[in-house]
Structures are given as structure tokens and as C-alpha cells.
């Protein structure tokens, strides 16, 4: 069974680079990756915060957030 990975981002250059280099590098046999653009889908901000996301880009693997570089704080997206 595949694990779920959610890549949260805001569409900024830092986020796009992280998506191309980190999220897309995950083994598709092990992870189903969902990419969520929080700038376009603000309804998912609470979900991201509940998962422990403090800034984007961030990758949540098996419920654990991993912050990649710093593109924007979660508060800046609200």
C-alpha cells in the first residue's frame, strides 16, 4: 500500500524548484504525491497548519512535516 505525501506550496520560484527536485523525486511505488497550491486553494490552509506546516514549501510524509527552504510563512498566505 502506498503512503500519502502532500507537497504544500505557494507557487513561488522556491516552491516550484522544491517541487521539481524534492516532491518529484519520491518513489512513486511508495508514495502517492499530492501537490497543493495554497495560494490558489486557501480552503486547505487549516489542513496544512493542522499537519504542522509553518512555511512553504513543505512536504508532509506520513503525517510528519518537512520544511524545505523558505518561500513564505503560512501566515502570509492567509
N, C-alpha and C positions, 0 to 999 in steps of 0.2 A: 504494500500500500504506500502511495506517495504521501509525503508530508507537504503541508501548505507553507508557502513562503509569500509574504506580501512586501512589495517594494513600494514605499511611500515616497513621493517626490512632489516638487512644485514646478517642474518644467524648466528650471534654470539650467545654465550650462553645466554647473557642478553636478546637478541631479542627472542630466542626460548622460554625462560621462560615466557616472557611477552605475547607471542602469546598463549601459553598454558593456562595462568592464566587470561589474560585480554580479548583478542580478542575472544577466545572460550567461554567466559562467557556471551557474549551478547545474548540476547533473539533472537533466530532465527525467531520468529514470527514478530519481529520488525525490525531486521537488516539483510541485505544480506551482509556478510563479504567477502571481497576480500583480500587475503594476497599477498603482492608484495615484492619480494626479490630484493632489489635494487642493491645488489652485482652481481646478475645474469642478471638483466633486467635494465641496465643503461639507456635505452631509456625512462624510466619512471621518471628519476631524475628531469627533468624540471617540470613535473606534480606534484611531491611531493613538490618541492620548491614553486611552484605557490599556493599550498594548505597551505603553511605556515610551512611546516616541516623543522626544523632546525637540528634535530638529530633523529637517530633511536635507539630504536623502537619508533614508533609514530602511533597513531590511529586517523584517520580523521573521525569524525562523523558529518554528515550534514554540511560538509564544514568547520568545526572547528577542528584544530589540537590539539591533546593532547599528549604531550611528556611523555613517560614512562621511568623513569630511564635514563641512558645514555650509549649507546653501541658504537655509532660512530657518529661523526658530518657529516652532509650532504656533506660538502666539502671533507671529507676523502674518500667518495665513488666515487668521480669523477675521 
